């Protein structure tokens, strides 16, 4: 109760400039996630996974073999990621929904009052969102090595975690935190459907897995292939130039602009690449009358499940 009261008592609307020192507490956030995951793995995910995979025979040890143990392990991994993405999405929306830049990208760069990018303060609650996300991906790098099932896409996953962490830290330091919070929100929303689909696949609920995959594809198209390039990237490429005082920031302004936009456009390239993989999978799903293939990240057919 003291912890909850302490959280509530924080002045979350308090504004200050982003600083490198803000990341000194990052190790605490990174340690928070394995602690929570260990508890959920042992007391929640294991039991739920067994119940869904084995049904009423979930307590019969003789039903276990290498295949079912692998499915339970994968189920727990997806359940954990689903919990994180849900919590991160809720946190991102709670931080951004009442801000003017949530519905108008122009306010990424101006306000409140006479503040203009990059001389903008950010609220404590937005700093909290950034540390939460940075802590998760810091933890994920170590979890991929020491905790999770080693899959054939280990290198790709590691590159993704490292690149995401770098993008989060740089967007914070370069004063792109407002944009970054929306980017986090639109990415986490899609990932929730992906992990629900994986859990359904591992537990044998093919219909639910197919429906979740359809929602995942639709959210990917709307958020990552339409909203992201035509609203977010348009704002970071064009709108920001209209507000930047080039005389006041002749060096750091252009550096922030080009470095961060390069990273954002690289992210768009990845979105398109992954969309090609999803489209191929969608075609196969239609040909198989809605049934999803196995998880090729373990060396089988399906690049997503």
Buried (B, 14 or more C-beta within 10 A) or exposed (E): EEEEEEEEEEEBEEBEEBEEEBBEEBEEBBEBBBEBBEEBBEEBBBEBBBBBBBEEEBEEEEEEEEEBEBBBBBBBBBBBBBBBBBBBBEBBBEBBEEBEBBEEBBBBBBBEEEEBBBEBEBBBBBBBBBBBBBBBBBBBBEBBEEBBBEBEBBEEBBEBBBBBBEBBBBBBBBBBBBBBBBBBBBBBBBBBBBBBBBBBBBBEBEEBBBBBBBBBBEBBBBBBBEBBBEEBBEBBBEBBEEEBEEEEBEEEBEEBBEEBBEBBEEBBEBBEEBBEEBEEBBEBBEEEEBEBBEBBBBEEEBBBB
